[in-house]
Amino acid sequence: MTDPVVAVVGAGPAGLAASLAAAERGVRVVLLDSAAAPGGQILRESGIAGQQAHRPAVLRRVAAHPHITLRSRTEVVHARVSA
């Protein structure tokens, strides 16, 4: 049996959290995002207290995790997605 693989579309706060949760359970994750860098609109442009300080730690964990592959600048089109 092969290791399970999931695609997570969007590398914003929810996508990052979902990727880490799955990867920490042994699932291989392909994290897809249309932006050049992960973090999402909220983390890139907002001044929400605490979020800016939290972002580098989460991004380091995602980047260092051996079960997560990040594909930036990747647009997901419904017609191309298959089970």
WOSUL-V126472 format. One record per residue. N is the residue number from 1. SS is DSSP state (H for helix, E for strand, L for the rest). Layout:
<<N,SS> <N,SS>>
//
This chain:
<<1,L> <2,L> <3,L> <4,L> <5,E> <6,E> <7,E> <8,E> <9,E> <10,L> <11,L> <12,L> <13,H> <14,H> <15,H> <16,H> <17,H> <18,H> <19,H> <20,H> <21,H> <22,H> <23,H> <24,L> <25,L> <26,L> <27,L> <28,E> <29,E> <30,E> <31,E> <32,E> <33,L> <34,L> <35,L> <36,L> <37,L> <38,L> <39,L> <40,H> <41,H> <42,H> <43,H> <44,H> <45,H> <46,L> <47,L> <48,L> <49,L> <50,L> <51,H> <52,H> <53,H> <54,H> <55,H> <56,H> <57,H> <58,H> <59,H> <60,H> <61,H> <62,H> <63,H> <64,H> <65,L> <66,L> <67,L> <68,E> <69,E> <70,E> <71,E> <72,L> <73,L> <74,L> <75,L> <76,L> <77,L> <78,H> <79,H> <80,H> <81,L> <82,L> <83,L>>
//
